[in-house]
C-alpha cells in the first residue's frame, strides 16, 4: 500500500475485550461509560473481535460507534473464529474461555476464503457498520497454524485488494508466529500481545527486525503483561500472561517499579510509553471496562518521563540500550 493509505491510529487505542465480559460481567452502562471516556480522552482507535464475549464486544462497540462520525474513528476486528449456535447449550456460561457470557454460541476455526468473508460479514452485522478499517487473522496458532498461514493470509489480502478493508494483519501472542506471518504474508500490520513491554522484549529478536525490513507496522497490545505492570507496586497476587506471577518475573517487575519511583514516574506510565519509543510501533492498545481507568491510562500516556529514567533502565539491562 502507498504511505498515504496507511491507517492513522493515534498514540493510544482501546482494546474491547473487557467490554465483552472478559473475566467478569460488566453492565451495558459501564461498557458505554468506558467507551465514552475513551472518546472524550481523544482515543480514536478501537479494536475488537468475535472471540470477545461471543460477539458481545462487537455489539457493544458498534452500538457506541454508530453515534460517532464514521470518518473520525478507526476500528479493527478479527477473523478466524466463526460463531455458530451451540447445539449443547443448556444455560451455561463461557467461563472456560474466560468470558462471563452465555455459551449459546461456539467458536469454529475457519481461515478459508469463504470463512474469512463470512466472518467479516457477521462482524459488520454485529457492529452495525458498513466497514471496518483493519482486519486481523486471530490466533491461528491456537487452532491450525499451517491452515491459517496457507489460506487465511491470502484471504485477507484479497479483501484488502478488493477495497473491503484498508489494512490487514495478524493478531497473536507469539512473536515467532507473528514474524513468520510477516515473512509469508503480504501484511500491513502485526498486533502482538505481551511480547514487547517494559517487562520483556522478545519481539526484538526476530519480529521487529522482520517488520522493519518489510515495512510492516506493529500494534502493541497487553503492555501491562496481564496486569502486573498496571500498578506502581507489583504484587505476588497479580497476574502475568493470564496466570500466576513467577518469582523471577515479580523480582524484575519490582526492580522496574523501584527505578521508576526513583525518577518520580508511575510504573504504568512507563509501561504505556516504553513501546511507543520504538519506531516500528504504530500505537499501543490497552483494554479496560472501567471509565476511570481509561481516563487514567490516557493521562499516563502523555505524562512527562525524564530521559534519565530510560537511561538508568538501560544501564541496569532492564531495557535494551
N, C-alpha and C positions, 0 to 999 in steps of 0.2 A: 504494500500500500504506500501511497505517497505520504510524506510527512504531514501535509496539510489535512489528510484524512484521519489522523490519529485522534482517538478519543481523549478529551481533557478531563482528568479525574478530580483535580484539586488535591491538597495535601492529605486529607483525611476522608475515608469512606466509612459508610455504615454497613456492618455485617448483620444480616437479618435473621440469622439462625435463632437468636434468643427470642425474637417475637414469634417464632414457630414453636414456642414452649420447650426450648432446649433445657433439659434437666428439671424444669419446674413450670407449672402453668402460669401464664400471665393473662390478665383480662384484655379485652379489646381496647378498653380505655387506656390501660397502661401502655400497651403497644403503640397506640396512636400518640400518646404523650411523648414517648421516646422518639418517635419519628418526627414529631413537630419540634422537639428540642434539637434534633439533628438539623432540621431545615433552618431553624432560627439561628443556629450556630454557624451557618454557612456551608454545611455539608451538602453536596450535590451528587455524590456517587453512592448508590445503594446496590448491594449485592444480595442475591437470594438463590434459592434452589428448590426444586420439587421435594428433595430429601428432607428439607427443614420443616418438620411438623406435618409430613404427608400433605404438602400443599398449603398449609395454614399460613406460613410465612409469605408465600406469594400472594395469597388472597388479601392478607392484611396490608402488605406493602402496596399492592396495586390499588386498594381502596383509598389509601392515603395519597399516592402519587396522581391519581385521577383528579385530585383537587388542585394540582400544580401545573403550571405551563410546561408542556411536553419538551420544549426546547431548552428548558432551564435545568434539567437533571439528566444524569447518566444512570442507566440501570443494566445490571448483568444478571443472568440466571444460568442454569447449567443443564446439560443433557447427559444421558447415560442411564438414568433411573426413570423408567416409566411407572406411573402409579395406576394400579388396576384394582378392582374390587377384591376384597379378601373373602374367599368362599368359606373360610372357617371363622369368620367374625362372630364373636359371642359376647360382645360388650367389653372387651379388654382394652388395654392401653398399650401404646407403642414404646413402653419403657425400656425394652431390650435394645432399642436403637437410640435411647436417651431423650426421646421426645414424649412429653406428657400430653398425648392426644389419643383419641380413639384409634384403634388399629383396624379400622374398617377398610383400609387400603393396604396393598402390599407393593413393594418395590421390585421391579423386574429389570435386570440389566439388559439393555439393547442399544449398542452403539452402531447398528446398521444404518445406512442412509435413511431407510424408512422409519426406523426407531428414533433417529435424531430429529427428523422433521416432525414426527408426531409429538415428540417431547416438547419441541418449541411451540407447536400449535396449542398443546394442552396448557403450557405455561402462559401463553398470551391470553388464553381464555380465563385462567385463574386470576391473572393480573388485571384483566380488563383493559389492556393496552394493545395498540396495533403493532408495536415493535419493541424490541429490546436492542440495546446498543452493542452489548458484548455477550458472547456465548462461550461457556467453558465446558469441556468434557470433564465430568466429575468422577474422581476416584476410580479410574478403570482398573487400577492395581488391586482394588478390593475384590473385584469380580473376575475379570478375564483381561489381563493386560494386553496380551497379543491381539485379541479381537478388537480391543479398544484402539490400539495403535493402528492396526491394519485398516479398519473400517471407519472408526469414529473420527479420526483426524481428517481424512479426506472428505467425509460427510460434512464436517464443519466448514472446511474450505469451500465446498460447493455452495453452502448457504451464504457465505460471505461474497463469493464471486457473483451470486445472483442478486446481491444487494439487500438480502433479507436481514443481515446483521452487519455492523460496521467492522468489528474486530472479533477474533476468535482466540481461544487459548485452552489451557488445561488447568484444572484445579486439583491439587494433590497435597499430601503431607510429606511425600518422599522426594527429596531433592534429586536423587539419581533417576527416578522415573520422569520427573519434570525435564531434566537435562536430555534424556533420551527423546522425549516428545519434541523438544526444540530441534534436535538434530534430524528427526524423521518426519516431522510435520511442518507445514507452511504456516506457522503460528505468528500471531502478533503479540501475545501476552502469555504470561505464566502467573497463576495465582498459587503461591506457595505458603503453606500454613506452618508456622513454628520453626522453620529451618533457617531463618535469618532474623535473629533477635539479638538484643543486648546480651542474652544469656548464652546463645550458641549461634555459630555462623557456618553450619555445614554447607550452606548453599554456595559459599565462596570456592569450594574445592573444584566443582565442575559446572554447576548450573549457571552461576553468574558469568564466568568467562564465556560459556557457550552462548548465553543470551547476548552478551556484548558483541561477540563475533557475528551473530545472526541478526542483530538489530531488534531483538525481542525485549519488550519491557516487562518488569516484574510488578505485580500487585502483591504486596507483603501483608499477610494476614496472621492472626494469632500471635501478635508481637508480645503479649503478656505471658506466653507459654502456658495457656490454660488457667491463668490467674496468678501464678507465682510472682510475677513482676507487677501485679496490679496494685500493690500497696508498698509503702516505703519500709515495711517490716516483714519480709518474707517469713512465713511460718511453716513449721513442720506439718501442720494440719492442712496446708494448702494443697493445690493440685498442680501437677506438671504433666503436660502431654496427656491430659484426661485421666490421670491416675495419681497414685501416691508419689511423693517427692523423694527421690533417692538422696541419701545423706550428702554425697559429694556435690550434687546439684544444689542442694539447700545451702551448703557452705559457700559455693560460688555466688549464689544469689545474694547472700548476706554480705559478702565482700563487695559486690556491686553497690548494694544499698549503703554500706559504710562510706565508700568513696563519694557517692552522690551526696550524702549528708554532709560530708566534709566541705563540699563546694556549695552547700545550700540549695541543692536540687532534689526534687522528689524523684524517687526511683521510677515511678510510672511515667513521668515526663521524659526522662532519659530513654526509657524503653520505647516510647512512642516516636521520639525524634531520631534515635540512632539509625533505624533502617533507611530513613529518608535521606541520610547523608550519602548513601551510595548512588552513583549516577544512573544505574540501571533500574532503580526502584522508582516507579511512576506514582505510587500512592501507598498509604498504609490504611488497612481496614481493621476496624475494631467493632465488636458486637456487644451490645447490652440492651436489655429491655427496661432499664431504669433511666428516666429522663435526667435526673441529677448527674448520673454517671456520664451520660452523653455530653452534657454541658461541661463537666469537669475534664473529660478527655479532650474536648475541643480547646479548652483553655490551656491544658498542658501541652498540646501540640504546638502552641505558639509561645510557651514560656521561654524566657531567656536562659540559655545554658552557656556557661563560660567555656571557652576553648580549653582552659586548664583542666576541666573535668575529662574531656576526651583524651587529652594528653596523658593524664595520670592513669586512666583505664588502659591505655596502650602500653604505658611503661610497666604496668603490672601484668601485661599479657592477657588482660580480660577482654580486650577487643583487638583486632588487627592494628598494627602500627600504621 
